[in-house]
Amino acid sequence: MPDRDIWRTAIIPGSKHMSAGASPFELDEQALSPTDIADSIVRIAQDQAVSLGIDLSRSVEPDVPMLWADPRKLKQILLNLVSNALKFTKPGGRVAIQMYREPDGRIGMSVSDTGVGIAHDRLAILKEDMLKGRREPSPIYHRRYDGPLGLWISRMLVELHGATIDIESKLHIGTTAKVIFPKERTVTAPAPRCPL
């Protein structure tokens, strides 16, 4: 499935868009470059960001090692997060993708925005919706925005990798979604870079 199709279609169990024999619960893993991942996401989402008047950027810390992951599912995670960030950010705002390394060596990825943000009490509702996979939006969502299904899909794919996802937000300031991968997914030996 081409990158643009991934942008339009979420990976959902039983989806008619999945290829024959494919399973959303299986990983097709390889060593991935964090720089290539970030660049791929920006290429896919840049047109939408420009049309919305939003600055989309990426940064990769120089010491971030290769990551052992499923490239298609990893892009789906980040595209879901970027899509949410763009929807909740007004023209003139910013959305930033960051690839970094935690002090303990784990690889981290985040998507931050300068959007509307979420109040503390309503953030708890969002996290509950993300865990339960509720398809109908809670009252915290404006009617023109999607519900938490994309976040639930991201959480499912994150957990397939043994990773964790968390969301931090401040009302009227913005939101950051963070994905942290376990140390076991850090590629310590040099590996060839695979095109994304």
ABEGO torsion letter per residue (X at the ends): XBAAAAAABBBBBGBAABBBGBBAABBBBBBBBAAAAAAAAAAAAAAAAAAAGBBBBBBBBAABBBBBBBAAAAAAAAAAAAAAAAAABBBGBBBBBBBBBBAAGBBBBBBBBABAEBBAAAAAAAAAAAAAGBABBBAABBAABBBAAAAAAAAAAAAAAGBBBBBBBBBGAEBBBBBBBBAAABBABBBBBBBX
